[in-house]
Amino acid sequence: MAGFSVSRYAPERSAWGKLIARDSVVRKLDWPLLGSAIALSLIGSLLVYSATRGRHALTHGDPYYFLLRHALNTGIGFALMIGTIWLGHRTLRGAVPILYGLSVILVLAVLTPLGATVNGAHAWIIIGGGFSLQPSEFTKITIILIMAMLLAARVDAGDQLHPDHRTVAKALGLAAVPMLVVMGMPDLGSVMVMVVIVLGVLLASGASNRWVFGLLGAGVAGAIAIWQLGLLDEYQIARFAAFANPALDPAGVGYNTNQARIAIGSGGLTGTGLFQGTQTTGQFVPEQQTDFVFTVAGEELGFLGAGLIIVLLGIVLWRACRIARETTELYGTIVAAGIIAWFAFQSFENIGMTLGIMPVAGLPLPFVSYGGSSMFAVWVAVGLLQSIRVQRPISA
């Protein structure tokens, strides 16, 4: 397999041989990226435990219920990252059409009796044993991969300098298929992330700016049309209304964001202390282990602790940008750029909605929030980034 090769043209060796080699995979990993992702997941474990240990209705009387599952999800995600590095992004490139087809089948399965509704979004498949699957999380990855495969094919082969209009149209068409299905769930937050991913991919691919501006214009027109035609659910309209006017319904739809701001504001510089937050222990903030996990950091760890999370996310994005810049193949650049757009927007949206500067969209904070599907997806993305770095022909 091509994954673990130390250069583009080096002969293949066994996994153990590569691990012990002087120029091994371990030595070529981006350790600031990996260390920051691990630190975020460990901090997330503490925050999830603090947010759930006293919620007996959710934990079934076991204060470690969510902590153990979060740790399990992180462990599985880490294993998926290792598997992704071992396979290599170039090997996965040949399997992208299959992965894309499977992701479309999974999101379509949500619309069948297999699907379940959670917090107003019919976006889940219940597996059993307290576990569920959110296919839209994996669709983010497959959209990046299928678009990168198409847009980079002829460029990496040396046939052209930039993707032509026909290739761009085909890539956008394939990206639109799962996006329309996810919109129908409705899962507006995931669609927002996918739109940003598509824009990031187009910008990195070198496609004509007309496509970027055209997509932006189409997005604005589509949003206006969706609003005017009443295609949004009532809870989604209420969220946007509460964002525009936080005092509109403080005991109703505005309750989450108001309580989130109170929790973060009460933390001050250094916080009230881990497990000592009154908003957290009093269970005033709903969904605090998932969408609003940042409020636990703001209240109990204060500005410094919450700032540390932002710094670690910034390191992840910085290292991903470096990987995108240093790779010599357009395919790797596009994949890295798509991941950067995904992580950057989702982090900004999640933290922004707790501060009241963004509407509530039901998006988890990467590496930190509780949720298996999200955790698996972001660690696979880290595996793709590491593979792009490991397999480039230069070292740094």
ChimeraX attribute file (.defattr): number of C-alpha atoms within 10 A of each C-alpha:
attribute: neighborCount
match mode: 1-to-1
recipient: residues
	/A:1	12
	/A:2	19
	/A:3	22
	/A:4	23
	/A:5	24
	/A:6	23
	/A:7	16
	/A:8	12
	/A:9	10
	/A:10	10
	/A:11	9
	/A:12	15
	/A:13	14
	/A:14	10
	/A:15	15
	/A:16	9
	/A:17	11
	/A:18	17
	/A:19	15
	/A:20	12
	/A:21	14
	/A:22	10
	/A:23	13
	/A:24	18
	/A:25	24
	/A:26	15
	/A:27	14
	/A:28	18
	/A:29	18
	/A:30	22
	/A:31	13
	/A:32	14
	/A:33	22
	/A:34	18
	/A:35	14
	/A:36	20
	/A:37	23
	/A:38	18
	/A:39	17
	/A:40	22
	/A:41	23
	/A:42	17
	/A:43	18
	/A:44	29
	/A:45	24
	/A:46	17
	/A:47	28
	/A:48	26
	/A:49	20
	/A:50	27
	/A:51	29
	/A:52	24
	/A:53	19
	/A:54	18
	/A:55	16
	/A:56	12
	/A:57	9
	/A:58	13
	/A:59	15
	/A:60	10
	/A:61	12
	/A:62	15
	/A:63	17
	/A:64	17
	/A:65	16
	/A:66	22
	/A:67	24
	/A:68	14
	/A:69	17
	/A:70	26
	/A:71	17
	/A:72	13
	/A:73	20
	/A:74	25
	/A:75	16
	/A:76	16
	/A:77	25
	/A:78	21
	/A:79	16
	/A:80	20
	/A:81	24
	/A:82	19
	/A:83	15
	/A:84	23
	/A:85	25
	/A:86	19
	/A:87	18
	/A:88	24
	/A:89	27
	/A:90	18
	/A:91	14
	/A:92	17
	/A:93	15
	/A:94	11
	/A:95	13
	/A:96	20
	/A:97	15
	/A:98	13
	/A:99	20
	/A:100	22
	/A:101	13
	/A:102	16
	/A:103	22
	/A:104	21
	/A:105	13
	/A:106	21
	/A:107	25
	/A:108	18
	/A:109	16
	/A:110	24
	/A:111	18
	/A:112	10
	/A:113	8
	/A:114	12
	/A:115	21
	/A:116	18
	/A:117	14
	/A:118	9
	/A:119	9
	/A:120	15
	/A:121	20
	/A:122	18
	/A:123	27
	/A:124	23
	/A:125	22
	/A:126	15
	/A:127	10
	/A:128	8
	/A:129	6
	/A:130	7
	/A:131	12
	/A:132	16
	/A:133	21
	/A:134	21
	/A:135	24
	/A:136	27
	/A:137	22
	/A:138	24
	/A:139	26
	/A:140	27
	/A:141	24
	/A:142	23
	/A:143	29
	/A:144	26
	/A:145	27
	/A:146	22
	/A:147	28
	/A:148	27
	/A:149	23
	/A:150	17
	/A:151	28
	/A:152	24
	/A:153	17
	/A:154	17
	/A:155	19
	/A:156	16
	/A:157	10
	/A:158	10
	/A:159	10
	/A:160	12
	/A:161	13
	/A:162	18
	/A:163	20
	/A:164	15
	/A:165	13
	/A:166	9
	/A:167	18
	/A:168	18
	/A:169	13
	/A:170	14
	/A:171	21
	/A:172	18
	/A:173	13
	/A:174	15
	/A:175	23
	/A:176	17
	/A:177	12
	/A:178	26
	/A:179	24
	/A:180	12
	/A:181	18
	/A:182	27
	/A:183	17
	/A:184	16
	/A:185	19
	/A:186	20
	/A:187	21
	/A:188	19
	/A:189	20
	/A:190	21
	/A:191	20
	/A:192	18
	/A:193	21
	/A:194	29
	/A:195	20
	/A:196	19
	/A:197	27
	/A:198	25
	/A:199	20
	/A:200	22
	/A:201	28
	/A:202	26
	/A:203	17
	/A:204	20
	/A:205	23
	/A:206	17
	/A:207	19
	/A:208	15
	/A:209	11
	/A:210	10
	/A:211	17
	/A:212	17
	/A:213	12
	/A:214	11
	/A:215	17
	/A:216	15
	/A:217	12
	/A:218	12
	/A:219	13
	/A:220	12
	/A:221	12
	/A:222	12
	/A:223	14
	/A:224	12
	/A:225	12
	/A:226	12
	/A:227	12
	/A:228	10
	/A:229	9
	/A:230	11
	/A:231	14
	/A:232	17
	/A:233	11
	/A:234	10
	/A:235	13
	/A:236	20
	/A:237	14
	/A:238	18
	/A:239	18
	/A:240	17
	/A:241	17
	/A:242	23
	/A:243	20
	/A:244	14
	/A:245	12
	/A:246	17
	/A:247	13
	/A:248	14
	/A:249	14
	/A:250	15
	/A:251	11
	/A:252	10
	/A:253	20
	/A:254	21
	/A:255	17
	/A:256	21
	/A:257	27
	/A:258	20
	/A:259	20
	/A:260	27
	/A:261	18
	/A:262	19
	/A:263	26
	/A:264	25
	/A:265	17
	/A:266	17
	/A:267	25
	/A:268	16
	/A:269	17
	/A:270	15
	/A:271	23
	/A:272	18
	/A:273	13
	/A:274	15
	/A:275	18
	/A:276	15
	/A:277	25
	/A:278	15
	/A:279	20
	/A:280	25
	/A:281	17
	/A:282	11
	/A:283	16
	/A:284	16
	/A:285	24
	/A:286	17
	/A:287	17
	/A:288	23
	/A:289	27
	/A:290	21
	/A:291	23
	/A:292	26
	/A:293	28
	/A:294	30
	/A:295	32
	/A:296	33
	/A:297	32
	/A:298	29
	/A:299	32
	/A:300	29
	/A:301	26
	/A:302	25
	/A:303	19
	/A:304	16
	/A:305	21
	/A:306	23
	/A:307	15
	/A:308	16
	/A:309	20
	/A:310	16
	/A:311	13
	/A:312	19
	/A:313	22
	/A:314	17
	/A:315	18
	/A:316	23
	/A:317	20
	/A:318	15
	/A:319	19
	/A:320	24
	/A:321	17
	/A:322	14
	/A:323	23
	/A:324	26
	/A:325	14
	/A:326	17
	/A:327	19
	/A:328	15
	/A:329	16
	/A:330	22
	/A:331	27
	/A:332	28
	/A:333	25
	/A:334	26
	/A:335	29
	/A:336	33
	/A:337	30
	/A:338	31
	/A:339	25
	/A:340	25
	/A:341	21
	/A:342	25
	/A:343	24
	/A:344	19
	/A:345	15
	/A:346	23
	/A:347	19
	/A:348	14
	/A:349	24
	/A:350	26
	/A:351	22
	/A:352	15
	/A:353	23
	/A:354	26
	/A:355	19
	/A:356	17
	/A:357	14
	/A:358	17
	/A:359	21
	/A:360	25
	/A:361	19
	/A:362	20
	/A:363	23
	/A:364	24
	/A:365	26
	/A:366	24
	/A:367	28
	/A:368	29
	/A:369	28
	/A:370	30
	/A:371	24
	/A:372	21
	/A:373	19
	/A:374	25
	/A:375	26
	/A:376	22
	/A:377	23
	/A:378	25
	/A:379	26
	/A:380	23
	/A:381	26
	/A:382	26
	/A:383	27
	/A:384	27
	/A:385	31
	/A:386	27
	/A:387	29
	/A:388	28
	/A:389	26
	/A:390	29
	/A:391	25
	/A:392	19
	/A:393	15
	/A:394	14
	/A:395	13
	/A:396	6
